[in-house]
Amino acid sequence: MPKDGPWHICVQFALAIVNYKDETCYRSATAQHRFNPYEADWGFNHLVKLNQLFIPLDPSKSDRSLVEDDKTVVIIHMRVLKDITGFLWHNYLSYDSKKSTGMVGLRNQGATCYMNSLLQSLYFIPYFRKATFSIPTEHDLPAKSIPLALQRVFYLLQHSDSPVGTTELTKSFGWDAMDSFMQHDVQEFNRVLQENLETKMVGTTVEGVIGNLFVGKYKSYVRCLDVDFESSRVEDFYDIQLNVKGKINVTDSFQDYISTEMLDGDNKYFAENFGLQRAEKGVTFVTLPPVLFLQLKRFEYDVEHDCMVKINDRYEYSETLNLDSFLEQKPITPQSYWLYGVLVHTGNITGGHYCAFLRPQRSGNWFKFDDDRVTPCLPNEVFEDNFGGDNSKLYPSNVVVPKHSKRYTNAYMLIYMRDRDTDSIFISLDDADVQEHLRKRMESEQIEAEKKRKDREEQHHFVNIKVVLEEHAAKHRGFDLCNFESRASPITEVLSFKERKENSLADFRVGFPGVFPVSNTFGRNYLESLCTYLPTALEEIREKFSKAQGNELRLFVEISEPNDKSSPTQGDKSITVFLKYYDPTTSLVRYVGSIYIPNKTSKISDILPALWKRASLPAKTKLLVFEEVRPDMIDELSLRQTFAKAEISDGDIILYQRDMTGLEAQIEDATIGTAKQYFDQMHNRNTIVFKPKPGTETKSRRELELVLHKKMLYDDVIAKLAEKIGGNPLRIQVFTGSGLMSNMPVRRHDKMVLRDMLNVGYYNQLVSSSVLYYEELEVDVSELETKRFLTVSFVERNGSELGPYSLLVPKNATAGDVIKKLKTHVGDLPVHQRADLRLYEVIKHKIQKFYSNSDTVRDVSEMSIFYVEDVSPEDNKLRKGDAHVHVFSYNGNPTRAHGIPFKFALRKGELFSATRERLSARIDMSDTDAVKAKWFIVPSGFANPIPVLECKLLLTDILAEKNFGPYDYIGVDRPGKSDRTVRDVNAGKGIKMTN
């Protein structure tokens, strides 16, 4: 094989050693490999140990060994595979998507694979891309405009040679870093993004594009069988959610989608002017969109295990799809579609990974878009590999399939294109379709990126030099002589140079006049005159003096006066130190030059005259002298010490100030009366971002920043915050990010300081944060030690709600106390609503407990919501054979509960049709909603809900047989007010785009 060049061979091979008399006695190994110039040698370290060749292979079955009569058989099988895509078994170490496919991927910010998959799917729809480019964005701010940020992503996908970042796009959504590490549902993301763009397109030349491309219409109806009556409603849809469980393929799911439900017997439909009638209820499609998104419902509620699960069953989809038979009226032109894209999910209910398989042209090849990598793929990878099911087909017929052979990689969303719209969707685009301001911005970014790339490529030829002059040090007010990179204080503006590494210091010196004693001071270990290094290459000097700073050489340059020929000759006992003066009357520290000390055995007091002169102080002024070691280590020096005993060496910094004993009145800020206190404050100061607790934002309660000391006491922090917002410090409580999620404020104690406040909670101990959330209460925080807030609503007899109200009650309050407190918020009630009120506790829309007036509410969950309901005499009075049962509403499955649950009286002998009418009135449902609602008996634990109408019995008969327990329910399956989009558990929190 050639030793270089772009060759490769994909080979599967097997090696076996077999007993020449018995072929069942053998040892074998198999492998596959992509041989190439870099991996031309591949095989096995060993097949069998030499000492095992002559001993029985399996003594329990046979005494045969691999070598018998000094003979054995070696078998080699090899199969060379044709690499159709050119990338079979590629390791992708040096893979370039652009060179290989002409396309680039999108970088993953942490858990944004779902977003990357959808963005690629939308990008390769040219009609949509052109419409996006046409949204006016010339005056938009990049961080505040979703259309502009999306235009940028699309432009870079079109022109970039490397993977494209999406950070600017997610910032335009109003997301922070935490959102980028939270995986959402791709179907919900698609819906929210389309709705946002649709709003931005209103009033522009591309208004209506979203609807023209993605929106279809369906009709839900109830049609009477024996009279001419139909009730129907037509609605828009952006995608169709198809059942996977129990279905074979897409066509089977569509049949299930439009299947009708019979309304007869006790469940007859009440038709206006016709009374109760037999009817059928169903859905049919009125129009279908050119681009059809089909979400496969892979995530469903498992009734038996009371949890969400992923459906990994085999489910097939085809390359073409005809939907004529699912339309209300036979279409004039066939509704034939071809498969454009498949979005795939790998993983389970707790998390996973998304990628997309797309075919940018109908007659083109398939490509896999996996974040930053784009690769060609075969149809088998698009279809068979993502149907789901198990891996049984991968095993020979005589091999037992492992128990855990389910495939957790399967299609989650399908995108089909309508045949007759293909040409109008796949229009040609060029740079003229991009707005000029966007094109100029992108070209400017590309020029800057190219410059940075060239700089990186050439960086190894150059050394970066930072030069600090005395004038720079004179402006610095912090630790050391300047600040190169710490964000805790202003960065010092110094001179920057870029020189070739082989240039000498003498070459570099040409740019500076006068004598050139050059010193490196920023390693903080030594200072050395570089006069003797003038012929030396800059790279050698960097290696010797500035290696810790990477490719940067940091120099301090003293430039002498033109006639000053002096240059200190350094000997073994001489040192040069830098001087800084702190003035407590102005709270400022400044550089006052350097001083040459011929003999370090001299006393520190010997330089007092120089110190007085540099600071313009009268002679004999009493001084305090320190050494700057670290920001948190400012050591006071004794004037009687020698420099040697004080361990002062070349390049050290001596800091001094007046002794303010007896002069305290002149000190500007008593908290920083000494240089040591000054640097302690600088080192420990922190910019804290205070944000209003979500839901409490007002014009006066906004986000703000305060510069505070990390050792500031809790009470002082709150006082500073209260002063800034004009609030009462006694009523302000603060939360960390993790405390906010659990609604647990920072608990004050006497020694708590700001640093402790920021580290409350496990998450905050792991991740450094400078953000606190605040809330101003209506009562003093101290009251919460003996009281607590309860969320309470009043429920009227027709099911309508007043509230909720946040009530502050004693921790040992009774239900009667809570009801009395609620009355002060609700106001005067009718007479019939005063007599019999009862309190009950609800968690996640399900009743937990009913309270008598004397029961305390001490031990209740933070998640509890309380309801006070007016109990009618009819509900409260049970006759013989009657029963009470709890009722709650949910959407799809019992875990998606909503609304207000309640206790309901069931009457003996009452038909379900009458019971349903009373329930509908109690829930305040319209006639239309009541017909669509499905009624279930939901036993404790939500195991095996029983459809009421399938029992073909009186409801009371069912109850009598069931003997309802305290946690058994009547469940009403109906949409809630906020249930237009149902997210699966994989979505994390709901997606919001704030711009």
Buried (B, 14 or more C-beta within 10 A) or exposed (E): EEEEEEEBEBBBBBBBBBBEEEEEBBBEBEEBBBBBEEEBEEEEEEBBEEEEBEEBBEEEEEEBBBBBEEEBEEEEEEEEEEBEBEBBBBEEEEEEBBEBBEBBBBBBBEBBBBBBBBBBBBBBBBBBBBBBBBBBBEEBEBEEBBBBBBBBBBBBBBBBEBBBBBBBBBBBBBBEEEBBEBBBBBBBBBBBBBBBBBEBBEEBEBBEBBBBBBBBBBBBBBBBEEEEBEBEEEEEBBBBBBBBEEBEBBBBBBEEBBEBEBBBEBBBBBBEEBEBBBBBBBBBBBBBBBBBBBBBBBBBBBBEEEEBBBBBBBBBBBEEBEBEEBBBEEEEEEBBBBBBBBBBBBBBBEEBBBBBBBBBEBEEBBBBBBBBBBBBBBBEBBBEBBBBBBEEEEEEEEEEEEEEEBBEBBBBBBBBBBBEBBEEBBEEBEEEBBBEBBBEBBEEBBEEEEEEEEEEEEEEEBBBBBBBBBEBBEEBBBBBBBBBEEEBBEEBEBBEBEBBBEBBBEBBBEEBEBBBBBBBBBBBEBBBBBBEBBEBBBBBBBEBBBEEBEBBBBBBBBBBEEEEEEBBEBEEEBBBBBBBBBBBEEBEBBBBBBBEBEBBEBBBBEBBEBBBEBBEBEEEEEBBBBBBBEBEEBBEBEBEBBBBBBEBBBBBBBBBBBBBEEEEEEBEEEEBBBBBBBBBBBBBBBEBEBBBBEEEEEEEBEEBEBEBBBEBBBEBBBBBBBEEBEBEBBBBBBBBBBBBEEEBBBBBEEEBBBEBBBBBBEEBEEEEBEBBBBBBBEEBBEBBEEBBBBBBBBBBBEBEEBBBBEBBBBBEBBBBBBBBBBBEBBEEBEEEBEEEBBBBBBBBBBBBBBBEBEBBBEEBEEEBBBBBBBBEEEBEEEEEEBBBBBBBBBBEBBBBBBBBBBBBBBBBEBEBBEBBBBBBEBBEBEEEBBBBBEBBBBBEEBEEBBEBBEBEBBBBEBBBEBEBEEBBBBBBBBBBEEBEBBBBBBBBEEBEBEB
